[in-house]
Amino acid sequence: MRKTAYLLLVLVFFAAAVITVFVVLTVDDPAEVPSAKPNLGTVDEVSEFLSDVVGLDLCNFTLVDCTPIYAEDMLYDFRTNYTVVMTTFGGLIHVEHRSYYVQYDESRLNVTCTLYNGTLASLSLTSQDKPVFSERQETEIVEQAKAILERYPSYIKKVYDDDGSYVGSMLEILKSINEPENITLGEISLQFFINGDSAVVTWTYYSSGVTVGGKNLSLSYRNGTFTSFSDTWRLYNRMEISKISAREAYDIALEAAQKLDFTVNWGNGSVITYEVPDLSNLRYSIDLYFLKQRASWHVIFYFNERVSHAVGAEAIVRGDSGEVSSYHVKLER
């Protein structure tokens, strides 16, 4: 039986649904979330990464913590100049946004990073001049990425007492090419995004034909210089609690969303019922998110062209049972 939604009546509901905060970190037990060794402070962890992985010269320069100090579970939002409540994902994940700087002779390097339970999840550098490195840097994007991945496992072992084996698999894929090339091997998809003087290298989890965008490792460069890093892969590995795979979630969501139709009352006595197009070959996104202390899959199918006010169809699939919690059209914002 087709599911019918009266657009004018549910517009507010869908609009509210759009602003739901989705995250890739889902856990049953907070103890499962990896964290840095207790005796290693945050500034030390970031210093280790910048010097041992990125290759910055910190022997002659000091990393200074300039994160504003506020009440517990508060952080400072530099975009709005307001202090806001820290997101903790239902109290299971402690999120920290930290700021540092390195003062060189005539320039200053700004460092911002995000940590989940003390684990470095992302880091970015900004400076008017090039940072000072401890040794000569590679100039080609493939070789630059190789250098980072070759050093990263030692950092993971030292800071988190983890072997970082997933990085080795990523490095092997990278070693199989000599110039930027998108390639998928096993459960890892390597992609290069190059636009002018900017380049991004991303390794994303790929399983049974489904790409899970939230589980990835990414490196960014500008004018041949490292600018940012992010890694949710090892966090994801420790927090995988869904009993169904991404492929299974995709298939379940596709079956449900394909049944959709929706009715629009145009207010002049004209009522039109629309059916969603064939979703099986459309662009999609899929990821885990956290809702009421359980993992669910959020799948969105994007229409090639708008259907009335709808730009896609989406479904929520419970990770513990495979049950479809909800499915509806995705409205134009």
Backbone hydrogen bonds in HBPLUS format (Angstrom, degrees):
<---DONOR---> <-ACCEPTOR-->    atom                        ^
c    i                          cat <-CA-CA->   ^        H-A-AA   ^      H-
h    n   atom  resd res      DA  || num        DHA   H-A  angle D-A-AA Bond
n    s   type  num  typ     dist DA aas  dist angle  dist       angle   num
A0261-ASP N   A0003-LYS O   3.36 MM 258  6.22 157.5  2.41 164.6 159.2     1
A0263-THR N   A0005-ALA O   3.07 MM 258  6.00 152.4  2.15 140.9 149.5     2
A0009-LEU N   A0006-TYR O   3.01 MM   3  5.59 131.5  2.25 113.8 126.4     3
A0010-VAL N   A0006-TYR O   3.15 MM   4  6.35 143.6  2.29 152.7 163.4     4
A0007-LEU N   A0263-THR O   3.07 MM 256  6.26 170.4  2.08 172.4 175.3     5
A0014-PHE N   A0010-VAL O   2.96 MM   4  6.24 166.2  1.98 163.8 166.1     6
A0015-ALA N   A0011-LEU O   2.92 MM   4  6.09 159.0  1.96 148.4 155.0     7
A0016-ALA N   A0012-VAL O   2.95 MM   4  6.16 153.1  2.03 146.5 153.2     8
A0017-ALA N   A0013-PHE O   2.97 MM   4  6.25 147.6  2.08 143.2 152.9     9
A0018-VAL N   A0014-PHE O   3.05 MM   4  6.31 140.2  2.21 147.5 156.9    10
A0019-ILE N   A0016-ALA O   3.26 MM   3  5.74 140.0  2.43 107.0 115.6    11
A0020-THR N   A0017-ALA O   3.18 MM   3  5.50 167.7  2.20 114.0 116.3    12
A0032-GLU N   A0029-ASP O   2.87 MM   3  5.59 160.6  1.90 124.2 130.0    13
A0033-VAL N   A0030-PRO O   3.11 MM   3  5.59 158.0  2.16 112.5 119.0    14
A0037-LYS N   A0159-VAL O   3.20 MM 122  6.16 143.7  2.34 165.8 173.4    15
A0040-LEU N   A0037-LYS O   2.97 MM   3  5.54 164.1  2.00 127.2 129.3    16
A0045-GLU N   A0041-GLY O   2.95 MM   4  6.26 154.0  2.02 151.6 159.5    17
A0046-VAL N   A0042-THR O   2.97 MM   4  6.25 163.5  2.00 158.0 161.1    18
A0047-SER N   A0043-VAL O   2.92 MM   4  6.00 154.2  1.99 139.7 147.7    19
A0048-GLU N   A0044-ASP O   2.86 MM   4  6.02 159.9  1.90 148.8 153.8    20
A0049-PHE N   A0045-GLU O   3.12 MM   4  6.38 155.4  2.18 142.6 148.9    21
A0050-LEU N   A0046-VAL O   2.94 MM   4  6.19 167.8  1.95 155.3 158.0    22
A0051-SER N   A0047-SER O   2.95 MM   4  6.08 162.9  1.98 154.2 158.6    23
A0052-ASP N   A0048-GLU O   2.76 MM   4  5.53 156.6  1.81 146.2 153.9    24
A0053-VAL N   A0049-PHE O   2.95 MM   4  5.10 148.2  2.05 127.2 136.5    25
A0054-VAL N   A0049-PHE O   3.06 MM   5  6.52 160.3  2.10 157.0 163.1    26
A0055-GLY N   A0050-LEU O   2.94 MM   5  6.10 118.7  2.33 128.2 145.5    27
A0056-LEU N   A0050-LEU O   2.83 MM   6  5.59 162.6  1.86 151.4 146.3    28
A0134-SER N   A0055-GLY O   2.89 MM  79  5.89 167.0  1.91 161.4 163.0    29
A0057-ASP N   A0132-VAL O   2.81 MM  75  5.70 171.9  1.82 147.2 144.6    30
A0064-VAL N   A0101-TYR O   2.87 MM  37  5.32 175.7  1.87 158.4 159.9    31
A0101-TYR N   A0064-VAL O   2.93 MM  37  5.32 138.5  2.10 138.4 151.1    32
A0066-CYS N   A0099-SER O   2.88 MM  33  5.47 157.0  1.93 134.7 141.0    33
A0074-MET N   A0071-ALA O   3.13 MM   3  5.59 122.6  2.48 145.3 140.0    34
A0086-MET N   A0073-ASP O   2.98 MM  13  5.19 173.6  1.98 134.1 132.5    35
A0075-LEU N   A0084-VAL O   3.04 MM   9  5.65 157.2  2.10 160.2 167.4    36
A0084-VAL N   A0075-LEU O   2.87 MM   9  5.65 152.8  1.95 159.3 167.0    37
A0077-ASP N   A0082-TYR O   2.86 MM   5  5.51 172.6  1.86 160.9 162.6    38
A0080-THR N   A0077-ASP O   3.25 MM   3  5.74 137.9  2.43 108.5 117.8    39
A0081-ASN N   A0077-ASP O   2.76 MM   4  5.60 131.9  1.99 151.1 166.6    40
A0091-GLY N   A0088-THR O   2.98 MM   3  4.85 128.7  2.25  95.5 110.6    41
A0093-ILE N   A0088-THR O   3.03 MM   5  5.01 154.8  2.10 148.4 145.3    42
A0092-LEU N   A0089-PHE O   3.42 MM   3  5.88 168.0  2.44 112.8 114.0    43
A0117-ASN N   A0094-HIS O   2.78 MM  23  4.98 174.4  1.78 154.0 155.0    44
A0096-GLU N   A0115-LEU O   2.92 MM  19  5.10 156.1  1.98 150.3 154.8    45
A0115-LEU N   A0096-GLU O   2.86 MM  19  5.10 158.3  1.91 146.8 153.5    46
A0098-ARG N   A0113-CYS O   2.90 MM  15  5.37 157.2  1.95 150.5 157.5    47
A0113-CYS N   A0098-ARG O   3.00 MM  15  5.37 156.9  2.06 148.5 151.8    48
A0100-TYR N   A0111-VAL O   2.76 MM  11  4.93 156.7  1.82 154.0 157.1    49
A0111-VAL N   A0100-TYR O   2.92 MM  11  4.93 174.1  1.92 134.3 133.3    50
A0102-VAL N   A0109-LEU O   2.82 MM   7  5.05 150.0  1.91 143.0 152.9    51
A0109-LEU N   A0102-VAL O   2.87 MM   7  5.05 171.1  1.87 152.3 154.3    52
A0104-TYR N   A0107-SER O   2.78 MM   3  5.18 146.3  1.89 156.0 165.9    53
A0110-ASN N   A0126-THR O   2.86 MM  16  5.20 171.9  1.87 166.5 163.7    54
A0126-THR N   A0110-ASN O   2.98 MM  16  5.20 153.0  2.06 145.4 150.8    55
A0112-THR N   A0124-SER O   3.09 MM  12  5.47 162.5  2.12 151.3 156.8    56
A0124-SER N   A0112-THR O   2.85 MM  12  5.47 153.5  1.92 160.2 166.7    57
A0114-THR N   A0122-SER O   3.01 MM   8  5.27 153.0  2.08 134.3 139.5    58
A0121-ALA N   A0114-THR O   2.89 MM   7  5.67 165.4  1.92 155.5 158.8    59
A0122-SER N   A0114-THR O   3.31 MM   8  5.27 151.4  2.40 143.1 142.3    60
A0116-TYR N   A0119-THR O   2.89 MM   3  5.07 151.9  1.97 144.4 144.7    61
A0119-THR N   A0116-TYR O   2.88 MM   3  5.07 162.5  1.91 112.7 118.1    62
A0231-ASP N   A0121-ALA O   2.85 MM 110  5.26 158.0  1.90 144.8 149.5    63
A0123-LEU N   A0229-PHE O   2.82 MM 106  5.23 153.2  1.89 153.1 153.1    64
A0229-PHE N   A0123-LEU O   2.79 MM 106  5.23 152.7  1.86 158.4 162.9    65
A0125-LEU N   A0227-THR O   2.69 MM 102  5.02 155.8  1.75 155.2 157.9    66
A0144-GLN N   A0140-GLU O   2.89 MM   4  6.10 153.3  1.96 156.1 165.0    67
A0145-ALA N   A0141-ILE O   3.00 MM   4  6.16 161.1  2.03 148.2 152.3    68
A0146-LYS N   A0142-VAL O   3.00 MM   4  6.23 153.8  2.07 144.3 152.1    69
A0147-ALA N   A0143-GLU O   3.05 MM   4  6.23 158.1  2.09 145.6 150.2    70
A0148-ILE N   A0144-GLN O   3.26 MM   4  6.61 154.8  2.33 146.3 151.9    71
A0149-LEU N   A0145-ALA O   3.03 MM   4  6.30 170.0  2.04 156.8 158.8    72
A0150-GLU N   A0146-LYS O   2.87 MM   4  6.02 147.0  1.98 152.5 161.5    73
A0151-ARG N   A0148-ILE O   3.16 MM   3  5.43 131.8  2.40 101.2 113.3    74
A0152-TYR N   A0148-ILE O   2.95 MM   4  6.03 144.1  2.08 151.0 162.1    75
A0155-TYR N   A0152-TYR O   3.03 MM   3  5.21 120.6  2.39 103.6 118.4    76
A0156-ILE N   A0152-TYR O   3.04 MM   4  6.39 159.2  2.08 156.9 163.0    77
A0157-LYS N   A0153-PRO O   2.93 MM   4  6.16 160.6  1.97 151.1 156.0    78
A0158-LYS N   A0154-SER O   2.95 MM   4  6.09 159.2  1.99 144.5 150.4    79
A0159-VAL N   A0155-TYR O   2.83 MM   4  5.90 169.1  1.84 159.7 162.2    80
A0160-TYR N   A0156-ILE O   2.84 MM   4  5.31 150.8  1.92 135.1 144.9    81
A0161-ASP N   A0157-LYS O   3.04 MM   4  4.41 131.3  2.28 111.9 118.9    82
A0167-VAL N   A0164-GLY O   3.05 MM   3  5.73 145.0  2.17 117.7 126.0    83
A0168-GLY N   A0165-SER O   3.05 MM   3  5.26 125.4  2.36 101.3 114.9    84
A0170-MET N   A0166-TYR O   3.21 MM   4  6.54 152.1  2.29 142.4 149.6    85
A0171-LEU N   A0167-VAL O   2.89 MM   4  6.15 155.1  1.95 150.4 157.6    86
A0172-GLU N   A0168-GLY O   3.03 MM   4  6.26 150.9  2.11 144.8 151.8    87
A0173-ILE N   A0169-SER O   3.34 MM   4  6.62 154.2  2.41 143.1 148.3    88
A0174-LEU N   A0170-MET O   3.11 MM   4  6.42 158.1  2.16 146.8 153.1    89
A0175-LYS N   A0171-LEU O   2.87 MM   4  6.11 148.4  1.97 149.5 158.3    90
A0176-SER N   A0173-ILE O   3.11 MM   3  5.29 148.0  2.22 101.1 110.8    91
A0177-ILE N   A0174-LEU O   3.28 MM   3  5.81 169.5  2.29 114.6 117.1    92
A0183-ILE N   A0190-LEU O   2.95 MM   7  5.26 148.0  2.05 140.1 150.4    93
A0190-LEU N   A0183-ILE O   2.73 MM   7  5.26 167.3  1.75 169.1 165.7    94
A0185-LEU N   A0188-ILE O   2.93 MM   3  5.57 159.3  1.97 167.1 167.7    95
A0188-ILE N   A0185-LEU O   3.16 MM   3  5.57 159.2  2.20 125.1 131.4    96
A0206-TYR N   A0187-GLU O   2.89 MM  19  4.59 162.1  1.92 117.9 119.7    97
A0189-SER N   A0204-THR O   2.83 MM  15  5.12 160.6  1.87 150.7 157.1    98
A0204-THR N   A0189-SER O   2.87 MM  15  5.12 162.1  1.90 142.4 147.3    99
A0191-GLN N   A0202-THR O   2.90 MM  11  5.35 157.5  1.95 154.0 161.3   100
A0202-THR N   A0191-GLN O   2.94 MM  11  5.35 167.2  1.96 158.9 162.7   101
A0193-PHE N   A0200-VAL O   2.85 MM   7  5.05 158.8  1.90 151.9 156.7   102
A0200-VAL N   A0193-PHE O   2.85 MM   7  5.05 145.9  1.97 136.1 147.2   103
A0195-ASN N   A0198-SER O   2.89 MM   3  5.26 163.9  1.91 150.2 155.7   104
A0198-SER N   A0195-ASN O   3.04 MM   3  5.26 164.5  2.06 126.3 128.4   105
A0223-ASN N   A0197-ASP O   2.77 MM  26  4.99 162.3  1.81 145.7 151.8   106
A0199-ALA N   A0221-TYR O   2.95 MM  22  5.17 159.6  2.00 147.7 148.0   107
A0221-TYR N   A0199-ALA O   2.77 MM  22  5.17 153.5  1.84 160.0 164.5   108
A0201-VAL N   A0219-LEU O   2.82 MM  18  5.22 163.5  1.85 156.4 162.1   109
A0219-LEU N   A0201-VAL O   2.87 MM  18  5.22 157.0  1.92 151.7 159.5   110
A0203-TRP N   A0217-LEU O   2.85 MM  14  5.27 166.7  1.86 160.6 165.1   111
A0217-LEU N   A0203-TRP O   2.94 MM  14  5.27 148.8  2.04 144.8 154.7   112
A0205-TYR N   A0215-LYS O   3.02 MM  10  5.68 155.8  2.08 169.9 172.5   113
A0212-VAL N   A0205-TYR O   3.00 MM   7  5.54 161.7  2.04 150.2 156.1   114
A0207-SER N   A0210-VAL O   2.87 MM   3  5.26 164.8  1.89 154.3 153.6   115
A0210-VAL N   A0207-SER O   2.92 MM   3  5.26 158.9  1.96 115.5 122.6   116
A0215-LYS N   A0212-VAL O   3.22 MM   3  6.01 160.2  2.26 123.1 128.0   117
A0232-THR N   A0216-ASN O   2.99 MM  16  5.65 165.0  2.02 170.6 172.6   118
A0218-SER N   A0230-SER O   2.85 MM  12  5.23 162.2  1.88 151.6 155.1   119
A0230-SER N   A0218-SER O   3.01 MM  12  5.23 144.1  2.14 148.2 149.0   120
A0220-SER N   A0228-SER O   2.96 MM   8  5.02 159.3  2.00 143.6 141.3   121
A0227-THR N   A0220-SER O   2.87 MM   7  5.54 167.2  1.89 144.5 141.4   122
A0228-SER N   A0220-SER O   3.43 MM   8  5.02 161.8  2.47 122.2 121.3   123
A0222-ARG N   A0225-THR O   2.90 MM   3  5.29 157.6  1.95 145.7 149.0   124
A0225-THR N   A0222-ARG O   2.97 MM   3  5.29 163.0  2.00 112.8 118.4   125
A0236-TYR N   A0232-THR O   2.87 MM   4  5.93 156.5  1.93 148.3 155.3   126
A0237-ASN N   A0233-TRP O   2.96 MM   4  6.27 152.3  2.03 147.4 155.2   127
A0238-ARG N   A0234-ARG O   3.22 MM   4  6.41 152.5  2.30 140.7 146.0   128
A0239-MET N   A0235-LEU O   3.13 MM   4  6.29 129.7  2.40 139.7 153.3   129
A0239-MET N   A0236-TYR O   3.09 MM   3  5.10 135.5  2.29  96.8 109.5   130
A0243-LYS N   A0319-GLY O   2.74 MM  76  5.63 146.9  1.84 134.8 142.9   131
A0249-ALA N   A0245-SER O   2.92 MM   4  6.18 159.8  1.96 149.4 155.3   132
A0250-TYR N   A0246-ALA O   2.86 MM   4  6.06 156.1  1.92 148.1 154.5   133
A0251-ASP N   A0247-ARG O   3.03 MM   4  6.29 164.4  2.05 150.7 154.1   134
A0252-ILE N   A0248-GLU O   2.97 MM   4  6.18 160.3  2.01 150.6 156.1   135
A0253-ALA N   A0249-ALA O   2.90 MM   4  6.03 163.7  1.93 149.8 154.6   136
A0254-LEU N   A0250-TYR O   2.83 MM   4  5.98 157.3  1.88 151.7 158.5   137
A0255-GLU N   A0251-ASP O   3.07 MM   4  6.25 161.1  2.11 145.7 149.9   138
A0256-ALA N   A0252-ILE O   3.13 MM   4  6.39 157.1  2.19 146.5 152.6   139
A0257-ALA N   A0253-ALA O   2.82 MM   4  5.93 175.2  1.82 159.3 160.9   140
A0258-GLN N   A0254-LEU O   2.97 MM   4  5.84 149.4  2.06 143.8 151.2   141
A0259-LYS N   A0256-ALA O   3.15 MM   3  5.65 153.9  2.22 110.8 118.4   142
A0260-LEU N   A0257-ALA O   3.10 MM   3  5.46 164.7  2.13 113.0 117.7   143
A0262-PHE N   A0274-TYR O   2.90 MM  12  5.38 153.5  1.97 146.9 155.7   144
A0274-TYR N   A0262-PHE O   2.77 MM  12  5.38 171.9  1.78 158.5 158.0   145
A0264-VAL N   A0272-ILE O   2.84 MM   8  5.40 165.6  1.86 155.3 158.3   146
A0272-ILE N   A0264-VAL O   3.01 MM   8  5.40 160.2  2.05 151.2 153.0   147
A0266-TRP N   A0270-SER O   2.97 MM   4  5.57 162.4  2.00 179.3 173.6   148
A0282-LEU N   A0279-LEU O   3.23 MM   3  5.31 171.5  2.23 112.2 114.4   149
A0302-TYR N   A0283-ARG O   2.89 MM  19  5.55 177.2  1.89 162.9 163.9   150
A0285-SER N   A0300-ILE O   2.96 MM  15  5.33 144.5  2.09 143.7 153.2   151
A0300-ILE N   A0285-SER O   2.95 MM  15  5.33 162.8  1.98 153.6 158.4   152
A0287-ASP N   A0298-HIS O   3.22 MM  11  5.54 145.5  2.34 135.0 145.1   153
A0298-HIS N   A0287-ASP O   2.84 MM  11  5.54 166.9  1.86 164.5 168.2   154
A0289-TYR N   A0296-SER O   2.89 MM   7  5.61 144.5  2.02 156.1 165.4   155
A0296-SER N   A0289-TYR O   3.17 MM   7  5.61 155.5  2.23 154.7 160.4   156
A0291-LEU N   A0294-ARG O   3.20 MM   3  5.63 170.1  2.21 157.0 160.1   157
A0294-ARG N   A0291-LEU O   3.14 MM   3  5.63 135.8  2.34 110.3 120.9   158
A0319-GLY N   A0295-ALA O   2.87 MM  24  5.30 153.5  1.94 141.5 140.9   159
A0297-TRP N   A0317-VAL O   2.68 MM  20  5.00 169.9  1.69 154.7 155.8   160
A0317-VAL N   A0297-TRP O   2.87 MM  20  5.00 162.9  1.90 146.0 151.8   161
A0299-VAL N   A0315-ALA O   3.00 MM  16  5.41 175.8  2.01 166.5 167.6   162
A0315-ALA N   A0299-VAL O   2.92 MM  16  5.41 152.7  1.99 151.5 160.0   163
A0301-PHE N   A0313-ALA O   2.73 MM  12  5.21 173.9  1.73 168.9 171.1   164
A0313-ALA N   A0301-PHE O   2.89 MM  12  5.21 150.6  1.98 143.5 153.2   165
A0303-PHE N   A0311-VAL O   2.94 MM   8  5.50 154.9  2.00 129.4 136.1   166
A0307-VAL N   A0310-ALA O   2.87 MM   3  5.11 162.7  1.90 153.2 157.2   167
A0310-ALA N   A0307-VAL O   2.86 MM   3  5.11 159.6  1.90 134.4 133.5   168
A0332-GLU N   A0309-HIS O   2.81 MM  23  5.69 155.6  1.87 174.2 171.5   169
A0311-VAL N   A0330-LYS O   2.76 MM  19  5.74 164.7  1.78 168.8 173.8   170
A0330-LYS N   A0312-GLY O   2.63 MM  18  4.79 174.2  1.63 126.4 127.3   171
A0314-GLU N   A0328-HIS O   2.89 MM  14  5.70 171.3  1.90 172.9 174.9   172
A0328-HIS N   A0314-GLU O   2.99 MM  14  5.70 153.0  2.07 154.9 163.5   173
A0316-ILE N   A0326-SER O   2.85 MM  10  5.34 159.5  1.89 156.8 158.7   174
A0325-SER N   A0316-ILE O   2.76 MM   9  5.37 141.2  1.91 143.7 155.2   175
A0318-ARG N   A0323-GLU O   2.80 MM   5  5.33 167.8  1.81 162.6 160.5   176
A0322-GLY N   A0318-ARG O   2.87 MM   4  5.03 144.6  2.00 132.3 141.7   177
